[in-house]
Amino acid sequence: MTRAATGPRAAELDAPAPGPADAVLTGLRERRSSAGLAEPAPTPEELRAMMTAAMSAPDHGRLTPYRFVVVDTAARAALGETLAEAHAERAPEATAAELDRMRAKAYRAPAIVVVVAAPQPHPTIPAWEQRATAACVAHGVVLAADELGYGAIWRTGWFGEAPKVRAHLGLADHEDITGWIYLGTPTTRPAPRPVVEPAITWLT
């Protein structure tokens, strides 16, 4: 589409028009992470739809350098035990209360989607670029959850690199965790995002 770049109506032409497109931009601006998440979680069909939508992320070479591991309600107990074991291995002096806090990480939400970066050897597409694709996919899952009316929060942590946790999730040596996407129904209303002007350098 070609638009006039000069003239009194140039700014008006460049402004988003009201309608579906403006609703998308508003959704992007107003999305907030939800720390408090409870049942119900997205259904398996909704989870599949969210992950499928997220796969529209930029992917140089169409390598699909990522995959998903879904931890649903029934799988949280085993994950919690693995987190506690990993912490005990990392910190042998850990108290029972500290281990319980690690177990509780698996219960932050009724469902978790682990986005795994799986960069592939390629002569021209570096691993960092493939990991960037995985990060875009993780963000896509968060956005899709918000669009479906669920809450989501993207978390990370040292335990994603722990051998016991990696083995529990079935990660290969070349794979690493991009993010733990916690999903559920928000129990609190996040505060509005402060309005911040973007840092832009216009090259002319």
C-alpha positions as CSV (number, residue, x, y, z in Angstrom):
1,M,0.0,0.0,0.0
2,T,1.3,3.5,-0.9
3,R,0.5,6.4,1.2
4,A,1.2,10.1,0.8
5,A,4.3,10.9,2.9
6,T,3.8,14.7,3.0
7,G,0.9,17.2,3.3
8,P,-1.5,18.2,6.1
9,R,-3.2,14.8,6.2
10,A,0.0,12.7,6.3
11,A,-0.2,12.1,10.1
12,E,-3.9,11.3,9.9
13,L,-3.3,8.7,7.1
14,D,-0.6,7.0,9.2
15,A,-2.7,6.7,12.3
16,P,-4.5,3.4,12.9
17,A,-8.1,3.4,11.7
18,P,-10.8,2.4,14.1
19,G,-11.9,-1.2,13.6
20,P,-10.5,-4.7,13.8
21,A,-6.9,-3.5,13.2
22,D,-7.1,-1.0,16.0
23,A,-8.5,-3.7,18.3
24,V,-5.5,-5.8,17.6
25,L,-3.1,-2.9,18.5
26,T,-5.1,-2.1,21.6
27,G,-4.9,-5.8,22.7
28,L,-1.1,-5.7,22.2
29,R,-0.7,-2.5,24.2
30,E,-3.0,-3.6,27.0
31,R,-1.7,-7.2,27.5
32,R,-0.5,-7.8,31.0
33,S,1.2,-10.8,32.7
34,S,-1.0,-12.5,35.3
35,A,0.9,-13.9,38.3
36,G,-2.3,-15.3,40.0
37,L,-3.7,-18.2,37.9
38,A,-6.3,-20.8,38.7
39,E,-8.7,-23.3,37.1
40,P,-10.0,-23.5,34.6
41,A,-7.0,-23.9,32.4
42,P,-7.1,-23.8,28.6
43,T,-8.5,-27.1,27.2
44,P,-6.3,-29.3,25.1
45,E,-8.0,-28.0,22.0
46,E,-7.4,-24.4,23.1
47,L,-3.8,-25.2,23.9
48,R,-3.2,-26.7,20.5
49,A,-4.8,-23.7,18.8
50,M,-2.6,-21.3,20.9
51,M,0.6,-23.1,20.0
52,T,-0.5,-23.4,16.3
53,A,-1.1,-19.6,16.2
54,A,2.3,-18.9,17.9
55,M,4.0,-20.8,15.1
56,S,3.4,-17.9,12.8
57,A,6.5,-16.3,14.3
58,P,9.3,-15.2,12.0
59,D,11.3,-18.3,11.2
60,H,14.3,-17.8,8.8
61,G,14.6,-20.9,6.7
62,R,11.4,-22.4,8.1
63,L,13.6,-24.6,10.4
64,T,11.0,-24.7,13.2
65,P,13.8,-24.6,15.8
66,Y,11.5,-25.1,18.8
67,R,9.0,-27.4,20.3
68,F,6.5,-27.5,23.2
69,V,6.2,-29.5,26.3
70,V,2.8,-29.3,28.0
71,V,2.6,-29.8,31.8
72,D,-1.1,-30.2,32.6
73,T,-2.8,-30.4,35.9
74,A,-2.0,-34.1,36.5
75,A,1.7,-33.7,35.6
76,R,2.4,-31.0,38.1
77,A,3.2,-33.3,41.0
78,A,5.9,-35.1,39.2
79,L,7.4,-31.9,38.0
80,G,7.3,-30.4,41.5
81,E,9.2,-33.4,42.9
82,T,11.8,-33.0,40.1
83,L,12.2,-29.3,40.9
84,A,12.8,-30.2,44.6
85,E,15.3,-32.9,43.8
86,A,17.2,-30.5,41.5
87,H,17.3,-27.9,44.2
88,A,18.5,-30.4,46.8
89,E,21.3,-31.4,44.4
90,R,22.2,-27.8,43.9
91,A,22.0,-26.8,47.5
92,P,22.5,-29.9,49.8
93,E,21.9,-27.6,52.8
94,A,18.4,-26.7,51.7
95,T,15.7,-26.9,54.3
96,A,12.4,-28.8,54.0
97,A,10.6,-25.5,53.7
98,E,12.9,-24.5,50.8
99,L,12.2,-27.7,49.0
100,D,8.5,-27.2,49.5
101,R,8.8,-23.8,47.9
102,M,10.5,-25.4,44.9
103,R,7.7,-28.0,44.6
104,A,5.2,-25.1,44.7
105,K,6.6,-23.7,41.5
106,A,4.8,-26.5,39.6
107,Y,1.5,-25.3,41.1
108,R,1.7,-21.7,40.1
109,A,-0.9,-22.4,37.4
110,P,-3.1,-25.3,36.3
111,A,-1.2,-25.7,33.0
112,I,2.3,-24.9,31.9
113,V,3.7,-24.8,28.3
114,V,7.4,-25.1,28.2
115,V,8.8,-23.6,25.0
116,V,12.0,-25.4,24.1
117,A,14.5,-23.9,21.7
118,A,15.9,-26.6,19.4
119,P,18.4,-24.9,17.1
120,Q,19.6,-26.9,14.2
121,P,23.0,-26.9,12.4
122,H,22.8,-24.6,9.4
123,P,25.4,-23.1,7.2
124,T,23.9,-19.6,7.2
125,I,21.3,-19.4,9.9
126,P,23.1,-19.0,13.3
127,A,21.8,-20.6,16.5
128,W,21.1,-17.2,18.1
129,E,18.7,-16.4,15.3
130,Q,16.9,-19.7,15.8
131,R,16.6,-19.1,19.5
132,A,15.1,-15.7,18.7
133,T,12.4,-17.5,16.8
134,A,11.7,-19.6,19.8
135,A,11.4,-16.5,21.9
136,C,8.9,-15.1,19.4
137,V,6.9,-18.3,19.6
138,A,6.8,-18.1,23.4
139,H,5.5,-14.5,23.2
140,G,2.9,-15.8,20.7
141,V,1.6,-18.3,23.2
142,V,1.2,-15.5,25.7
143,L,-0.6,-13.3,23.2
144,A,-2.9,-16.2,22.1
145,A,-3.8,-17.0,25.7
146,D,-4.8,-13.3,26.3
147,E,-6.9,-13.4,23.1
148,L,-8.8,-16.4,24.4
149,G,-9.5,-14.8,27.7
150,Y,-6.9,-16.6,29.8
151,G,-4.1,-15.3,31.9
152,A,-0.4,-16.0,31.2
153,I,3.0,-15.2,32.6
154,W,6.3,-16.1,31.0
155,R,8.8,-17.2,33.6
156,T,12.4,-18.5,33.6
157,G,14.8,-19.8,36.3
158,W,18.0,-21.7,36.9
159,F,16.1,-25.0,37.2
160,G,15.6,-24.9,33.5
161,E,19.3,-25.8,33.2
162,A,19.3,-28.4,35.9
163,P,20.2,-31.9,34.6
164,K,17.3,-33.5,36.5
165,V,14.7,-31.1,35.1
166,R,16.1,-31.4,31.6
167,A,15.9,-35.2,31.8
168,H,12.3,-34.9,33.2
169,L,11.3,-32.8,30.2
170,G,13.2,-35.0,27.7
171,L,15.5,-32.3,26.5
172,A,18.3,-33.2,24.0
173,D,21.8,-31.8,24.5
174,H,21.3,-29.1,21.9
175,E,18.0,-27.9,23.3
176,D,17.4,-25.4,26.0
177,I,14.3,-23.8,27.7
178,T,13.2,-20.5,26.3
179,G,10.4,-20.0,28.8
180,W,7.9,-21.6,31.2
181,I,4.5,-20.2,30.1
182,Y,2.1,-20.5,33.0
183,L,-1.5,-20.5,32.0
184,G,-4.9,-20.4,33.7
185,T,-7.7,-18.1,34.7
186,P,-6.6,-14.8,36.3
187,T,-7.4,-14.4,40.0
188,T,-6.5,-10.8,40.1
189,R,-6.7,-7.9,37.6
190,P,-3.2,-6.7,36.7
191,A,-2.5,-2.9,36.9
192,P,-2.7,-1.1,33.6
193,R,0.6,-0.8,31.8
194,P,2.2,2.7,32.1
195,V,2.3,4.6,28.9
196,V,5.9,4.8,27.7
197,E,7.0,6.5,24.5
198,P,9.1,4.2,22.3
199,A,12.8,5.0,21.8
200,I,13.0,5.7,18.1
201,T,15.8,6.9,15.9
202,W,14.5,8.1,12.5
203,L,17.1,7.8,9.8
204,T,16.5,10.3,7.0
